[in-house]
Amino acid sequence: MKRGCHVAVVLAVVWLTGCASRPEYQPAPGAPTARLNMQGVGDKSLCVDGAWYKPVSDGDGYAPMPAGRRVHINVYYSVQRPNALYRCESRVSLVPAAGQKYLVDFEPHTERCYLTVFKEDASKRAGVSVEPTLAAASACKAPWEDALQLMYAMKM
């Protein structure tokens, strides 16, 4: 019975530290911003200054994100199929340029997923170009990492 209670507490903490508790990203008035194309699969989140935010899409399908400083982009994907649950998560970081539009390319596969971010660039044949500031995301915690630490602390 005690173990069941611990599992319920951990599940509640995971839920609260995930999508439910992430505030929507709102840029400061007058702050430089870039725009993130929100199309595609997966739940997207932004890490700005050590805090996770839910990007909010405008009527054109883009969400604002801060420009001129490193931003972490996380994509989480989950699908339930008969007798299988597939989950995949990937993160990258970049330093967005003010006024620039960015496209998230997230590809879930059976054993891993891939994430990259391109600059939207109408002058290129494919409509996108490589983002030179793209790097691995390492300095920001994922929303579920605190819940895992709590679970281990409870010695389940």
N, C-alpha and C positions, 0 to 999 in steps of 0.2 A: 504494500500500500504506500509506504514511504517513497519507494522508487517511482511509482506512478505520479505522486505529487511533485517530485523533482522534475520529472519529464514534462509535466504540465507547466511548471514555472519556467523551465528553459524554453519551451515552445512559445510561451507568452513573451518572454524577453526577446527572443529572436524576432518575433513578429513586431514588437514595439521598436526594436532597433533597426528594422528594415524599412520598407516602403511607408509603413503607417506613420512613422515618426519623423521622416525627412521633411524639413520645411521646403517650400517652393523657393527656387532661386529668384531673387528680385535684385537687380542691379541698383546701386546707389544712384540717386538723381545726378545726372551729368557725368557719371563714370563712363569711361570708354568700354564698349562692348563689341563682341563678335556674335555671329549667329550660327547655331548648330542645327543642321537639318535633322529633324526628329523622325523621318521616315525609316522604315525597316523594322526587323524583328528585335525583340528583347526590350527589357526595361532599362532605361538609361538613367544614370545619376552623375552628378558633378561633385568633385571635391575641390573646394576653394578654401584656402587658408586653414586646412585641417578639419573642415566640417563638410559633411555630405548634404547635398541638396537635390531636390527633384527638379529637373528642368521643365519649364512650362511652355508648351507650344503656343505660338500665336496663330492667327487665322491663316498664315501662309505656310504653316508646318515647320517653323523655325523657333528655336528657344534662345534667349539671350544668354551669353556667358561672358565673364570678365575678360578684358583684353589687356595685354601687356604684362601678364604674370602667369606662372605655370598653373594649369588647370588639369585635374585628373578626370578622365571620362571612364565610367564603368558601365558595362552592359551585362545584364543577367538574363539568361534565357532558360525557360523550363517548359517541357512538354510531357504530357502523360499519354502513353500509348498502352494498348492491352499488354499486361504483364511487364511493363517497363516504365520507368520514370527517368527522363533524361534532363540533366541540368548542366549548364555551362556558364562560366563567367570569365570575363577578360577585361583588362584595364590598360590604358595608355595615358600618357600625359603630353601636353603641348603648351606652347605660349601663343595664344591666339592674337592676331593682329586686329586692331580696331577697324570695324566695318567689314571685315572679311567673313564670308560664309564658309562653313565646313560641312563635310559629308562623312558620316560614320559608316564604315564598311565592316559589318559584323557577319561572320560566316560560321554558324554552328555545324559541327561535324560529329560523327559517331564517338570518337575518342577524345577530341579536343575542339576548341573553338578559336577563331582568329579575329582579331580586331585591329583595324587601322583607321586613321582619320586623314582625309584628303582635303585640300583647299578646293573649293569650287572655282573653276577658272574657265570662263567662256571662250578664251582665246586658244585653248587646247582642244585638240580633236575629240578627246574623250570627255571633255567638260570638267576635268579635275586635274590637279597637279599634286606632286608630292609635297607634304608639309615638312619643311626642314627642321622644325623644332620638335618633331614627334620623338618620344622616348618612352621607356618603360615607366610605369607608375609605381613608385616605391615609398613615398613619404606619407601617404595617407592611408588610414585604416579603412577596411571595408566595413559596411554597416553591420555585418554579422560577426565580426571578429571579437567585439566586446562580449557578445553573448556566448561565444565559444570559451572565452577565458572564464566567464562566470560558471559555465558548465563544468570545466575542469576544476575550478575552485570548490565546487560542491562535491567533488570526488565521486562522480556517478560511476 
